[in-house]
Amino acid sequence: MDKLYTGLLLSALILSCFIVETQTASCCLSYTRRHLHCGNLRGFTIQTIYGHCDLNAVIFRTWNNKFICADPNKMHTQEMVRCLKKKVEHMNHGLI
């Protein structure tokens, strides 16, 4: 009985470590220094410090399915967000 209890406890500990590690892996830890081109971007999401991440960021997704973390306070980042929003607006007008 003790071996079963120890095995279950160990399994729970390993699983909890894995869950914490995967949550951290999905957070931006730093910003890119590269200038991005709107044509290479597919979309974006906003990361805030109010969840489990420690850094506010805009996470751009490229057409190659790569994720790039950018500083939301930088003018270039804001321009890329506006460009992507404009692309969506043009697509929506074409469907109406």
N, CA, C and O atoms as a CHARMM CRD file, in Angstrom:
* protein
*
  384
    1    1 MET  N      0.83000  -1.19900   0.00000 PROA 1      0.00000
    2    1 MET  CA     0.00000   0.00000   0.00000 PROA 1      0.00000
    3    1 MET  C      0.87000   1.25800   0.00000 PROA 1      0.00000
    4    1 MET  O      0.56300   2.22900  -0.69100 PROA 1      0.00000
    5    2 ASP  N      1.96100   1.23900   0.77900 PROA 2      0.00000
    6    2 ASP  CA     2.85300   2.39300   0.82000 PROA 2      0.00000
    7    2 ASP  C      3.51200   2.65100  -0.52800 PROA 2      0.00000
    8    2 ASP  O      3.71900   3.80400  -0.90600 PROA 2      0.00000
    9    3 LYS  N      3.84400   1.57900  -1.26100 PROA 3      0.00000
   10    3 LYS  CA     4.46900   1.74000  -2.57300 PROA 3      0.00000
   11    3 LYS  C      3.48900   2.37700  -3.55500 PROA 3      0.00000
   12    3 LYS  O      3.88100   3.20600  -4.37600 PROA 3      0.00000
   13    4 LEU  N      2.22500   1.99600  -3.47400 PROA 4      0.00000
   14    4 LEU  CA     1.20500   2.57400  -4.34700 PROA 4      0.00000
   15    4 LEU  C      1.02700   4.05700  -4.04300 PROA 4      0.00000
   16    4 LEU  O      0.96700   4.88100  -4.95500 PROA 4      0.00000
   17    5 TYR  N      0.94500   4.38600  -2.77500 PROA 5      0.00000
   18    5 TYR  CA     0.78700   5.78700  -2.35800 PROA 5      0.00000
   19    5 TYR  C      1.99400   6.61200  -2.79600 PROA 5      0.00000
   20    5 TYR  O      1.83700   7.72400  -3.30000 PROA 5      0.00000
   21    6 THR  N      3.18100   6.07900  -2.60900 PROA 6      0.00000
   22    6 THR  CA     4.40000   6.77700  -3.00300 PROA 6      0.00000
   23    6 THR  C      4.43800   6.96100  -4.52000 PROA 6      0.00000
   24    6 THR  O      4.82400   8.02300  -5.00700 PROA 6      0.00000
   25    7 GLY  N      4.04100   5.93900  -5.26300 PROA 7      0.00000
   26    7 GLY  CA     4.01000   6.03200  -6.72000 PROA 7      0.00000
   27    7 GLY  C      3.03100   7.07700  -7.20800 PROA 7      0.00000
   28    7 GLY  O      3.33800   7.83400  -8.12900 PROA 7      0.00000
   29    8 LEU  N      1.85100   7.12700  -6.60000 PROA 8      0.00000
   30    8 LEU  CA     0.85600   8.14100  -6.98100 PROA 8      0.00000
   31    8 LEU  C      1.33200   9.54700  -6.64500 PROA 8      0.00000
   32    8 LEU  O      1.14500  10.48100  -7.42500 PROA 8      0.00000
   33    9 LEU  N      1.94300   9.68700  -5.48600 PROA 9      0.00000
   34    9 LEU  CA     2.46200  10.99200  -5.07300 PROA 9      0.00000
   35    9 LEU  C      3.56200  11.45600  -6.01500 PROA 9      0.00000
   36    9 LEU  O      3.59400  12.62100  -6.41200 PROA 9      0.00000
   37   10 LEU  N      4.45900  10.55500  -6.37000 PROA 10     0.00000
   38   10 LEU  CA     5.53700  10.88400  -7.29900 PROA 10     0.00000
   39   10 LEU  C      4.98100  11.25000  -8.67500 PROA 10     0.00000
   40   10 LEU  O      5.45800  12.19700  -9.30000 PROA 10     0.00000
   41   11 SER  N      3.98700  10.51500  -9.14800 PROA 11     0.00000
   42   11 SER  CA     3.36200  10.82400 -10.43900 PROA 11     0.00000
   43   11 SER  C      2.71600  12.20600 -10.42600 PROA 11     0.00000
   44   11 SER  O      2.84400  12.96400 -11.38800 PROA 11     0.00000
   45   12 ALA  N      2.02900  12.52900  -9.34600 PROA 12     0.00000
   46   12 ALA  CA     1.38700  13.84500  -9.23300 PROA 12     0.00000
   47   12 ALA  C      2.43700  14.95400  -9.22000 PROA 12     0.00000
   48   12 ALA  O      2.23500  16.00500  -9.82900 PROA 12     0.00000
   49   13 LEU  N      3.54000  14.73200  -8.54000 PROA 13     0.00000
   50   13 LEU  CA     4.60700  15.73100  -8.46800 PROA 13     0.00000
   51   13 LEU  C      5.21100  15.95900  -9.85200 PROA 13     0.00000
   52   13 LEU  O      5.41800  17.10400 -10.25600 PROA 13     0.00000
   53   14 ILE  N      5.49200  14.89000 -10.57300 PROA 14     0.00000
   54   14 ILE  CA     6.05700  15.01700 -11.92100 PROA 14     0.00000
   55   14 ILE  C      5.08200  15.73600 -12.84200 PROA 14     0.00000
   56   14 ILE  O      5.49100  16.60500 -13.61100 PROA 14     0.00000
   57   15 LEU  N      3.80900  15.39300 -12.77800 PROA 15     0.00000
   58   15 LEU  CA     2.79300  16.02900 -13.61800 PROA 15     0.00000
   59   15 LEU  C      2.68100  17.51400 -13.31000 PROA 15     0.00000
   60   15 LEU  O      2.57900  18.32500 -14.23100 PROA 15     0.00000
   61   16 SER  N      2.69700  17.89000 -12.02900 PROA 16     0.00000
   62   16 SER  CA     2.58500  19.30900 -11.67800 PROA 16     0.00000
   63   16 SER  C      3.79400  20.09200 -12.16000 PROA 16     0.00000
   64   16 SER  O      3.65300  21.24000 -12.58100 PROA 16     0.00000
   65   17 CYS  N      4.97400  19.50100 -12.10800 PROA 17     0.00000
   66   17 CYS  CA     6.17200  20.17400 -12.63200 PROA 17     0.00000
   67   17 CYS  C      6.06300  20.37100 -14.13500 PROA 17     0.00000
   68   17 CYS  O      6.45000  21.41600 -14.65900 PROA 17     0.00000
   69   18 PHE  N      5.53900  19.37200 -14.82800 PROA 18     0.00000
   70   18 PHE  CA     5.37800  19.46600 -16.27900 PROA 18     0.00000
   71   18 PHE  C      4.39400  20.56500 -16.64500 PROA 18     0.00000
   72   18 PHE  O      4.64100  21.32300 -17.58300 PROA 18     0.00000
   73   19 ILE  N      3.28700  20.66600 -15.92700 PROA 19     0.00000
   74   19 ILE  CA     2.27500  21.68400 -16.21500 PROA 19     0.00000
   75   19 ILE  C      2.85300  23.07800 -16.02100 PROA 19     0.00000
   76   19 ILE  O      2.65000  23.94700 -16.86900 PROA 19     0.00000
   77   20 VAL  N      3.56500  23.31100 -14.93000 PROA 20     0.00000
   78   20 VAL  CA     4.17900  24.61700 -14.68300 PROA 20     0.00000
   79   20 VAL  C      5.19600  24.92600 -15.76600 PROA 20     0.00000
   80   20 VAL  O      5.27000  26.06100 -16.23700 PROA 20     0.00000
   81   21 GLU  N      5.98300  23.93600 -16.16800 PROA 21     0.00000
   82   21 GLU  CA     6.99700  24.14600 -17.18400 PROA 21     0.00000
   83   21 GLU  C      6.37700  24.48500 -18.53000 PROA 21     0.00000
   84   21 GLU  O      6.90400  25.34800 -19.23300 PROA 21     0.00000
   85   22 THR  N      5.28700  23.84700 -18.91800 PROA 22     0.00000
   86   22 THR  CA     4.66800  24.14400 -20.20700 PROA 22     0.00000
   87   22 THR  C      4.00500  25.51000 -20.19900 PROA 22     0.00000
   88   22 THR  O      3.97600  26.17900 -21.23200 PROA 22     0.00000
   89   23 GLN  N      3.47500  25.94100 -19.07000 PROA 23     0.00000
   90   23 GLN  CA     2.90400  27.28200 -19.00700 PROA 23     0.00000
   91   23 GLN  C      4.00200  28.32400 -19.18100 PROA 23     0.00000
   92   23 GLN  O      3.81200  29.30600 -19.89800 PROA 23     0.00000
   93   24 THR  N      5.13400  28.12600 -18.54200 PROA 24     0.00000
   94   24 THR  CA     6.23900  29.07000 -18.64800 PROA 24     0.00000
   95   24 THR  C      6.78500  29.09500 -20.06700 PROA 24     0.00000
   96   24 THR  O      7.17000  30.15400 -20.56300 PROA 24     0.00000
   97   25 ALA  N      6.82300  27.95300 -20.72000 PROA 25     0.00000
   98   25 ALA  CA     7.36600  27.87400 -22.07300 PROA 25     0.00000
   99   25 ALA  C      6.52100  28.66600 -23.06100 PROA 25     0.00000
  100   25 ALA  O      7.04000  29.08700 -24.09600 PROA 25     0.00000
  101   26 SER  N      5.24500  28.88300 -22.78300 PROA 26     0.00000
  102   26 SER  CA     4.39000  29.60700 -23.71100 PROA 26     0.00000
  103   26 SER  C      4.45300  31.11100 -23.50000 PROA 26     0.00000
  104   26 SER  O      3.77600  31.85200 -24.21400 PROA 26     0.00000
  105   27 CYS  N      5.23400  31.58200 -22.55600 PROA 27     0.00000
  106   27 CYS  CA     5.36500  33.01200 -22.28000 PROA 27     0.00000
  107   27 CYS  C      6.59700  33.58100 -22.96600 PROA 27     0.00000
  108   27 CYS  O      7.62600  32.91600 -23.08600 PROA 27     0.00000
  109   28 CYS  N      6.47300  34.82100 -23.41000 PROA 28     0.00000
  110   28 CYS  CA     7.64600  35.53100 -23.91800 PROA 28     0.00000
  111   28 CYS  C      8.52600  35.89900 -22.73300 PROA 28     0.00000
  112   28 CYS  O      8.03600  36.37800 -21.71100 PROA 28     0.00000
  113   29 LEU  N      9.80400  35.67500 -22.87300 PROA 29     0.00000
  114   29 LEU  CA    10.75500  36.02800 -21.82900 PROA 29     0.00000
  115   29 LEU  C     11.59800  37.22800 -22.21000 PROA 29     0.00000
  116   29 LEU  O     12.23600  37.84100 -21.35500 PROA 29     0.00000
  117   30 SER  N     11.60300  37.56700 -23.50400 PROA 30     0.00000
  118   30 SER  CA    12.34300  38.73000 -23.98500 PROA 30     0.00000
  119   30 SER  C     11.72600  39.17000 -25.31700 PROA 30     0.00000
  120   30 SER  O     10.88700  38.47600 -25.89100 PROA 30     0.00000
  121   31 TYR  N     12.15800  40.32400 -25.78300 PROA 31     0.00000
  122   31 TYR  CA    11.63700  40.88600 -27.02800 PROA 31     0.00000
  123   31 TYR  C     12.65200  40.71900 -28.16000 PROA 31     0.00000
  124   31 TYR  O     13.86000  40.66400 -27.92900 PROA 31     0.00000
  125   32 THR  N     12.13700  40.64000 -29.38200 PROA 32     0.00000
  126   32 THR  CA    13.01500  40.61900 -30.54200 PROA 32     0.00000
  127   32 THR  C     13.59400  42.01000 -30.76700 PROA 32     0.00000
  128   32 THR  O     12.99200  43.01000 -30.37500 PROA 32     0.00000
  129   33 ARG  N     14.73900  42.07000 -31.38600 PROA 33     0.00000
  130   33 ARG  CA    15.33100  43.35900 -31.77500 PROA 33     0.00000
  131   33 ARG  C     15.16800  43.60200 -33.27000 PROA 33     0.00000
  132   33 ARG  O     15.46400  44.68400 -33.77800 PROA 33     0.00000
  133   34 ARG  N     14.68200  42.55300 -33.97400 PROA 34     0.00000
  134   34 ARG  CA    14.50300  42.66400 -35.42100 PROA 34     0.00000
  135   34 ARG  C     13.29600  43.52200 -35.76400 PROA 34     0.00000
  136   34 ARG  O     12.31800  43.58200 -35.01800 PROA 34     0.00000
  137   35 HSD  N     13.38900  44.18100 -36.90400 PROA 35     0.00000
  138   35 HSD  CA    12.21600  44.86200 -37.44400 PROA 35     0.00000
  139   35 HSD  C     11.45500  43.84500 -38.28100 PROA 35     0.00000
  140   35 HSD  O     12.03900  43.15200 -39.11400 PROA 35     0.00000
  141   36 LEU  N     10.17500  43.76100 -38.05900 PROA 36     0.00000
  142   36 LEU  CA     9.33900  42.77600 -38.73700 PROA 36     0.00000
  143   36 LEU  C      8.68000  43.41400 -39.95500 PROA 36     0.00000
  144   36 LEU  O      8.52600  44.63300 -40.03200 PROA 36     0.00000
  145   37 HSD  N      8.29700  42.56100 -40.90400 PROA 37     0.00000
  146   37 HSD  CA     7.59300  43.01100 -42.10400 PROA 37     0.00000
  147   37 HSD  C      6.17900  42.45600 -42.06600 PROA 37     0.00000
  148   37 HSD  O      5.97800  41.26100 -41.84600 PROA 37     0.00000
  149   38 CYS  N      5.21900  43.30900 -42.27800 PROA 38     0.00000
  150   38 CYS  CA     3.81000  42.92700 -42.17500 PROA 38     0.00000
  151   38 CYS  C      3.46100  41.77200 -43.10300 PROA 38     0.00000
  152   38 CYS  O      2.63900  40.92500 -42.75100 PROA 38     0.00000
  153   39 GLY  N      4.06600  41.72500 -44.27100 PROA 39     0.00000
  154   39 GLY  CA     3.77000  40.66100 -45.22200 PROA 39     0.00000
  155   39 GLY  C      4.17000  39.28300 -44.73100 PROA 39     0.00000
  156   39 GLY  O      3.64000  38.27800 -45.20500 PROA 39     0.00000
  157   40 ASN  N      5.09600  39.22400 -43.78900 PROA 40     0.00000
  158   40 ASN  CA     5.54400  37.93300 -43.24100 PROA 40     0.00000
  159   40 ASN  C      4.70500  37.48900 -42.04900 PROA 40     0.00000
  160   40 ASN  O      4.87900  36.38100 -41.54200 PROA 40     0.00000
  161   41 LEU  N      3.79800  38.35100 -41.60200 PROA 41     0.00000
  162   41 LEU  CA     3.03500  38.06000 -40.39200 PROA 41     0.00000
  163   41 LEU  C      1.64300  37.55100 -40.72500 PROA 41     0.00000
  164   41 LEU  O      0.98100  38.03000 -41.64600 PROA 41     0.00000
  165   42 ARG  N      1.22500  36.56900 -39.94900 PROA 42     0.00000
  166   42 ARG  CA    -0.07700  35.94300 -40.14800 PROA 42     0.00000
  167   42 ARG  C     -1.10500  36.43800 -39.13800 PROA 42     0.00000
  168   42 ARG  O     -2.29500  36.51300 -39.44400 PROA 42     0.00000
  169   43 GLY  N     -0.64900  36.77300 -37.94200 PROA 43     0.00000
  170   43 GLY  CA    -1.55100  37.22800 -36.89700 PROA 43     0.00000
  171   43 GLY  C     -0.77600  37.58000 -35.64300 PROA 43     0.00000
  172   43 GLY  O      0.45500  37.57700 -35.63600 PROA 43     0.00000
  173   44 PHE  N     -1.50900  37.88200 -34.58400 PROA 44     0.00000
  174   44 PHE  CA    -0.85300  38.22400 -33.32900 PROA 44     0.00000
  175   44 PHE  C     -1.78000  37.94300 -32.16400 PROA 44     0.00000
  176   44 PHE  O     -2.99700  37.85300 -32.32600 PROA 44     0.00000
  177   45 THR  N     -1.19400  37.80800 -30.99800 PROA 45     0.00000
  178   45 THR  CA    -1.92500  37.73700 -29.74100 PROA 45     0.00000
  179   45 THR  C     -1.24500  38.66800 -28.75700 PROA 45     0.00000
  180   45 THR  O     -0.08800  39.05300 -28.93100 PROA 45     0.00000
  181   46 ILE  N     -1.98000  39.01600 -27.73100 PROA 46     0.00000
  182   46 ILE  CA    -1.45900  39.90200 -26.69600 PROA 46     0.00000
  183   46 ILE  C     -1.18100  39.08100 -25.44300 PROA 46     0.00000
  184   46 ILE  O     -2.04400  38.34100 -24.97100 PROA 46     0.00000
  185   47 GLN  N      0.01200  39.21400 -24.91400 PROA 47     0.00000
  186   47 GLN  CA     0.38500  38.57300 -23.65100 PROA 47     0.00000
  187   47 GLN  C      0.42800  39.65400 -22.58200 PROA 47     0.00000
  188   47 GLN  O      1.06700  40.69000 -22.77100 PROA 47     0.00000
  189   48 THR  N     -0.24300  39.42400 -21.46600 PROA 48     0.00000
  190   48 THR  CA    -0.23400  40.39500 -20.36600 PROA 48     0.00000
  191   48 THR  C      0.37300  39.77400 -19.12000 PROA 48     0.00000
  192   48 THR  O      0.51500  38.55600 -19.01200 PROA 48     0.00000
  193   49 ILE  N      0.72100  40.62600 -18.19900 PROA 49     0.00000
  194   49 ILE  CA     1.28200  40.15200 -16.93100 PROA 49     0.00000
  195   49 ILE  C      0.18600  39.70200 -15.97700 PROA 49     0.00000
  196   49 ILE  O      0.47900  39.24500 -14.87200 PROA 49     0.00000
  197   50 TYR  N     -1.06400  39.82400 -16.38300 PROA 50     0.00000
  198   50 TYR  CA    -2.17200  39.46900 -15.49600 PROA 50     0.00000
  199   50 TYR  C     -2.46600  37.96900 -15.49800 PROA 50     0.00000
  200   50 TYR  O     -3.24600  37.49200 -14.67400 PROA 50     0.00000
  201   51 GLY  N     -1.85300  37.22600 -16.41100 PROA 51     0.00000
  202   51 GLY  CA    -1.98700  35.77200 -16.42500 PROA 51     0.00000
  203   51 GLY  C     -0.81800  35.15700 -15.68300 PROA 51     0.00000
  204   51 GLY  O     -0.47700  35.57900 -14.57800 PROA 51     0.00000
  205   52 HSD  N     -0.21000  34.16300 -16.29500 PROA 52     0.00000
  206   52 HSD  CA     0.91700  33.48100 -15.66900 PROA 52     0.00000
  207   52 HSD  C      2.25500  33.95200 -16.21800 PROA 52     0.00000
  208   52 HSD  O      3.28800  33.37800 -15.87300 PROA 52     0.00000
  209   53 CYS  N      2.27100  34.98100 -17.06300 PROA 53     0.00000
  210   53 CYS  CA     3.50800  35.48700 -17.66800 PROA 53     0.00000
  211   53 CYS  C      3.97900  36.74500 -16.95200 PROA 53     0.00000
  212   53 CYS  O      3.18300  37.47900 -16.36600 PROA 53     0.00000
  213   54 ASP  N      5.27900  36.98000 -17.00800 PROA 54     0.00000
  214   54 ASP  CA     5.88100  38.11000 -16.29900 PROA 54     0.00000
  215   54 ASP  C      6.17900  39.30500 -17.19400 PROA 54     0.00000
  216   54 ASP  O      6.78400  40.27500 -16.73800 PROA 54     0.00000
  217   55 LEU  N      5.76900  39.25700 -18.45500 PROA 55     0.00000
  218   55 LEU  CA     6.15900  40.28300 -19.40700 PROA 55     0.00000
  219   55 LEU  C      4.98300  40.59700 -20.33000 PROA 55     0.00000
  220   55 LEU  O      4.38200  39.68800 -20.90300 PROA 55     0.00000
  221   56 ASN  N      4.65200  41.88500 -20.47400 PROA 56     0.00000
  222   56 ASN  CA     3.67400  42.29100 -21.48400 PROA 56     0.00000
  223   56 ASN  C      4.33800  42.17000 -22.84600 PROA 56     0.00000
  224   56 ASN  O      5.48100  42.59300 -23.02100 PROA 56     0.00000
  225   57 ALA  N      3.63000  41.59600 -23.81000 PROA 57     0.00000
  226   57 ALA  CA     4.22100  41.42000 -25.14000 PROA 57     0.00000
  227   57 ALA  C      3.13300  41.26600 -26.18600 PROA 57     0.00000
  228   57 ALA  O      1.99500  40.90400 -25.88700 PROA 57     0.00000
  229   58 VAL  N      3.51900  41.55300 -27.42300 PROA 58     0.00000
  230   58 VAL  CA     2.70800  41.19800 -28.58600 PROA 58     0.00000
  231   58 VAL  C      3.42500  40.00500 -29.19800 PROA 58     0.00000
  232   58 VAL  O      4.61700  40.07500 -29.49800 PROA 58     0.00000
  233   59 ILE  N      2.69900  38.91400 -29.38300 PROA 59     0.00000
  234   59 ILE  CA     3.28700  37.70800 -29.96000 PROA 59     0.00000
  235   59 ILE  C      2.78800  37.59800 -31.39800 PROA 59     0.00000
  236   59 ILE  O      1.62000  37.29500 -31.64300 PROA 59     0.00000
  237   60 PHE  N      3.69200  37.85000 -32.34000 PROA 60     0.00000
  238   60 PHE  CA     3.34600  37.75200 -33.75300 PROA 60     0.00000
  239   60 PHE  C      3.55700  36.31700 -34.21400 PROA 60     0.00000
  240   60 PHE  O      4.49200  35.64100 -33.78700 PROA 60     0.00000
  241   61 ARG  N      2.66900  35.86800 -35.09400 PROA 61     0.00000
  242   61 ARG  CA     2.80200  34.54900 -35.71000 PROA 61     0.00000
  243   61 ARG  C      3.12200  34.75600 -37.17900 PROA 61     0.00000
  244   61 ARG  O      2.42700  35.49500 -37.87600 PROA 61     0.00000
  245   62 THR  N      4.17200  34.10300 -37.64500 PROA 62     0.00000
  246   62 THR  CA     4.56800  34.25100 -39.04600 PROA 62     0.00000
  247   62 THR  C      3.88800  33.18900 -39.89600 PROA 62     0.00000
  248   62 THR  O      3.25900  32.27000 -39.37000 PROA 62     0.00000
  249   63 TRP  N      4.01600  33.31700 -41.19500 PROA 63     0.00000
  250   63 TRP  CA     3.45600  32.33400 -42.11500 PROA 63     0.00000
  251   63 TRP  C      4.18800  31.00400 -41.99900 PROA 63     0.00000
  252   63 TRP  O      3.66300  29.97600 -42.42500 PROA 63     0.00000
  253   64 ASN  N      5.39100  31.00300 -41.42900 PROA 64     0.00000
  254   64 ASN  CA     6.15600  29.77200 -41.19300 PROA 64     0.00000
  255   64 ASN  C      5.82000  29.15800 -39.83600 PROA 64     0.00000
  256   64 ASN  O      6.49900  28.23600 -39.38500 PROA 64     0.00000
  257   65 ASN  N      4.76500  29.67300 -39.18200 PROA 65     0.00000
  258   65 ASN  CA     4.32800  29.20900 -37.85800 PROA 65     0.00000
  259   65 ASN  C      5.38900  29.39400 -36.77900 PROA 65     0.00000
  260   65 ASN  O      5.50800  28.57800 -35.86600 PROA 65     0.00000
  261   66 LYS  N      6.14800  30.46000 -36.89100 PROA 66     0.00000
  262   66 LYS  CA     7.08500  30.83900 -35.83000 PROA 66     0.00000
  263   66 LYS  C      6.43500  31.95000 -35.02700 PROA 66     0.00000
  264   66 LYS  O      5.62300  32.71600 -35.54800 PROA 66     0.00000
  265   67 PHE  N      6.79600  32.03200 -33.75500 PROA 67     0.00000
  266   67 PHE  CA     6.24400  33.04800 -32.87300 PROA 67     0.00000
  267   67 PHE  C      7.35400  34.00800 -32.47200 PROA 67     0.00000
  268   67 PHE  O      8.43700  33.59500 -32.05800 PROA 67     0.00000
  269   68 ILE  N      7.06100  35.30200 -32.60500 PROA 68     0.00000
  270   68 ILE  CA     8.05100  36.34300 -32.33200 PROA 68     0.00000
  271   68 ILE  C      7.47600  37.28900 -31.29100 PROA 68     0.00000
  272   68 ILE  O      6.38200  37.82700 -31.46400 PROA 68     0.00000
  273   69 CYS  N      8.21200  37.48700 -30.22000 PROA 69     0.00000
  274   69 CYS  CA     7.77500  38.35600 -29.13100 PROA 69     0.00000
  275   69 CYS  C      8.27800  39.77200 -29.37500 PROA 69     0.00000
  276   69 CYS  O      9.45400  39.98200 -29.67300 PROA 69     0.00000
  277   70 ALA  N      7.37800  40.74000 -29.24800 PROA 70     0.00000
  278   70 ALA  CA     7.73800  42.13200 -29.49800 PROA 70     0.00000
  279   70 ALA  C      7.24300  43.01200 -28.35100 PROA 70     0.00000
  280   70 ALA  O      6.25200  42.70700 -27.68800 PROA 70     0.00000
  281   71 ASP  N      7.95700  44.09800 -28.14200 PROA 71     0.00000
  282   71 ASP  CA     7.62700  45.06200 -27.09200 PROA 71     0.00000
  283   71 ASP  C      6.39500  45.87100 -27.51600 PROA 71     0.00000
  284   71 ASP  O      6.44200  46.57600 -28.52400 PROA 71     0.00000
  285   72 PRO  N      5.30000  45.78000 -26.76400 PROA 72     0.00000
  286   72 PRO  CA     4.07800  46.50700 -27.16400 PROA 72     0.00000
  287   72 PRO  C      4.22200  48.02000 -27.09400 PROA 72     0.00000
  288   72 PRO  O      3.39600  48.73600 -27.65900 PROA 72     0.00000
  289   73 ASN  N      5.23800  48.52200 -26.42300 PROA 73     0.00000
  290   73 ASN  CA     5.43100  49.97100 -26.31000 PROA 73     0.00000
  291   73 ASN  C      6.23600  50.55800 -27.46300 PROA 73     0.00000
  292   73 ASN  O      6.31200  51.77900 -27.60000 PROA 73     0.00000
  293   74 LYS  N      6.83500  49.71100 -28.29200 PROA 74     0.00000
  294   74 LYS  CA     7.63900  50.20200 -29.41500 PROA 74     0.00000
  295   74 LYS  C      6.73400  50.59100 -30.57900 PROA 74     0.00000
  296   74 LYS  O      5.74900  49.91200 -30.87300 PROA 74     0.00000
  297   75 MET  N      7.07900  51.67700 -31.22400 PROA 75     0.00000
  298   75 MET  CA     6.28800  52.19000 -32.34800 PROA 75     0.00000
  299   75 MET  C      6.19800  51.15300 -33.47500 PROA 75     0.00000
  300   75 MET  O      5.14000  50.98700 -34.08100 PROA 75     0.00000
  301   76 HSD  N      7.29700  50.46400 -33.75400 PROA 76     0.00000
  302   76 HSD  CA     7.29500  49.48000 -34.83700 PROA 76     0.00000
  303   76 HSD  C      6.30700  48.34700 -34.55400 PROA 76     0.00000
  304   76 HSD  O      5.61600  47.88200 -35.46100 PROA 76     0.00000
  305   77 THR  N      6.24200  47.91200 -33.31300 PROA 77     0.00000
  306   77 THR  CA     5.29000  46.85900 -32.93100 PROA 77     0.00000
  307   77 THR  C      3.86500  47.33900 -33.15200 PROA 77     0.00000
  308   77 THR  O      3.03500  46.60700 -33.69000 PROA 77     0.00000
  309   78 GLN  N      3.58000  48.56600 -32.73800 PROA 78     0.00000
  310   78 GLN  CA     2.24400  49.12300 -32.90800 PROA 78     0.00000
  311   78 GLN  C      1.88500  49.26700 -34.38700 PROA 78     0.00000
  312   78 GLN  O      0.73000  49.07500 -34.76600 PROA 78     0.00000
  313   79 GLU  N      2.87000  49.60500 -35.22400 PROA 79     0.00000
  314   79 GLU  CA     2.62900  49.70400 -36.66100 PROA 79     0.00000
  315   79 GLU  C      2.27900  48.33600 -37.24900 PROA 79     0.00000
  316   79 GLU  O      1.40900  48.24000 -38.11400 PROA 79     0.00000
  317   80 MET  N      2.95000  47.27800 -36.78700 PROA 80     0.00000
  318   80 MET  CA     2.66500  45.92700 -37.28700 PROA 80     0.00000
  319   80 MET  C      1.26600  45.47000 -36.85500 PROA 80     0.00000
  320   80 MET  O      0.57000  44.80300 -37.61900 PROA 80     0.00000
  321   81 VAL  N      0.86000  45.82200 -35.65000 PROA 81     0.00000
  322   81 VAL  CA    -0.48700  45.48800 -35.17700 PROA 81     0.00000
  323   81 VAL  C     -1.52300  46.20800 -36.03900 PROA 81     0.00000
  324   81 VAL  O     -2.51500  45.60600 -36.44900 PROA 81     0.00000
  325   82 ARG  N     -1.29500  47.49600 -36.31700 PROA 82     0.00000
  326   82 ARG  CA    -2.22200  48.25700 -37.17400 PROA 82     0.00000
  327   82 ARG  C     -2.28700  47.65400 -38.57400 PROA 82     0.00000
  328   82 ARG  O     -3.36100  47.55800 -39.16800 PROA 82     0.00000
  329   83 CYS  N     -1.14200  47.25300 -39.09000 PROA 83     0.00000
  330   83 CYS  CA    -1.09400  46.65400 -40.42900 PROA 83     0.00000
  331   83 CYS  C     -1.91400  45.36500 -40.47100 PROA 83     0.00000
  332   83 CYS  O     -2.67900  45.14900 -41.41100 PROA 83     0.00000
  333   84 LEU  N     -1.76200  44.51200 -39.46300 PROA 84     0.00000
  334   84 LEU  CA    -2.51700  43.25900 -39.42100 PROA 84     0.00000
  335   84 LEU  C     -4.01400  43.51900 -39.25100 PROA 84     0.00000
  336   84 LEU  O     -4.83800  42.83800 -39.86200 PROA 84     0.00000
  337   85 LYS  N     -4.35800  44.49200 -38.43300 PROA 85     0.00000
  338   85 LYS  CA    -5.77700  44.83300 -38.27100 PROA 85     0.00000
  339   85 LYS  C     -6.35900  45.35400 -39.58600 PROA 85     0.00000
  340   85 LYS  O     -7.51000  45.07200 -39.91900 PROA 85     0.00000
  341   86 LYS  N     -5.55300  46.11500 -40.32800 PROA 86     0.00000
  342   86 LYS  CA    -6.00100  46.63400 -41.61400 PROA 86     0.00000
  343   86 LYS  C     -6.22500  45.48900 -42.60700 PROA 86     0.00000
  344   86 LYS  O     -7.17600  45.51900 -43.38800 PROA 86     0.00000
  345   87 LYS  N     -5.34700  44.47900 -42.57500 PROA 87     0.00000
  346   87 LYS  CA    -5.52500  43.30300 -43.44100 PROA 87     0.00000
  347   87 LYS  C     -6.86600  42.62400 -43.15400 PROA 87     0.00000
  348   87 LYS  O     -7.59100  42.24900 -44.07600 PROA 87     0.00000
  349   88 VAL  N     -7.18600  42.47100 -41.86900 PROA 88     0.00000
  350   88 VAL  CA    -8.45000  41.83800 -41.48000 PROA 88     0.00000
  351   88 VAL  C     -9.62500  42.68200 -41.93800 PROA 88     0.00000
  352   88 VAL  O    -10.62800  42.15500 -42.41900 PROA 88     0.00000
  353   89 GLU  N     -9.50200  43.98200 -41.78800 PROA 89     0.00000
  354   89 GLU  CA   -10.57500  44.88700 -42.21300 PROA 89     0.00000
  355   89 GLU  C    -10.81800  44.75600 -43.71300 PROA 89     0.00000
  356   89 GLU  O    -11.96800  44.70900 -44.14900 PROA 89     0.00000
  357   90 HSD  N     -9.74400  44.69700 -44.51200 PROA 90     0.00000
  358   90 HSD  CA    -9.89800  44.54900 -45.95300 PROA 90     0.00000
  359   90 HSD  C    -10.53900  43.20900 -46.30300 PROA 90     0.00000
  360   90 HSD  O    -11.36000  43.13200 -47.21600 PROA 90     0.00000
  361   91 MET  N    -10.17200  42.17100 -45.59100 PROA 91     0.00000
  362   91 MET  CA   -10.76100  40.84900 -45.84000 PROA 91     0.00000
  363   91 MET  C    -12.24000  40.85600 -45.50400 PROA 91     0.00000
  364   91 MET  O    -13.03900  40.27500 -46.23800 PROA 91     0.00000
  365   92 ASN  N    -12.62300  41.50400 -44.40600 PROA 92     0.00000
  366   92 ASN  CA   -14.02900  41.56600 -44.00100 PROA 92     0.00000
  367   92 ASN  C    -14.86100  42.35500 -45.00100 PROA 92     0.00000
  368   92 ASN  O    -15.99900  41.98200 -45.28500 PROA 92     0.00000
  369   93 HSD  N    -14.31500  43.43200 -45.53400 PROA 93     0.00000
  370   93 HSD  CA   -15.06300  44.21900 -46.51900 PROA 93     0.00000
  371   93 HSD  C    -15.25000  43.45400 -47.81200 PROA 93     0.00000
  372   93 HSD  O    -16.25300  43.63800 -48.50300 PROA 93     0.00000
  373   94 GLY  N    -14.30400  42.60400 -48.14500 PROA 94     0.00000
  374   94 GLY  CA   -14.42200  41.79000 -49.34100 PROA 94     0.00000
  375   94 GLY  C    -15.46800  40.70700 -49.22000 PROA 94     0.00000
  376   94 GLY  O    -15.99000  40.23600 -50.23000 PROA 94     0.00000
  377   95 LEU  N    -15.78600  40.29900 -47.99000 PROA 95     0.00000
  378   95 LEU  CA   -16.77300  39.22800 -47.76800 PROA 95     0.00000
  379   95 LEU  C    -18.19400  39.75800 -47.65200 PROA 95     0.00000
  380   95 LEU  O    -19.14800  38.99400 -47.80400 PROA 95     0.00000
  381   96 ILE  N    -18.35400  41.03900 -47.38900 PROA 96     0.00000
  382   96 ILE  CA   -19.69500  41.61200 -47.18900 PROA 96     0.00000
  383   96 ILE  C    -20.33000  41.96500 -48.51300 PROA 96     0.00000
  384   96 ILE  O    -21.45800  42.45800 -48.54600 PROA 96     0.00000
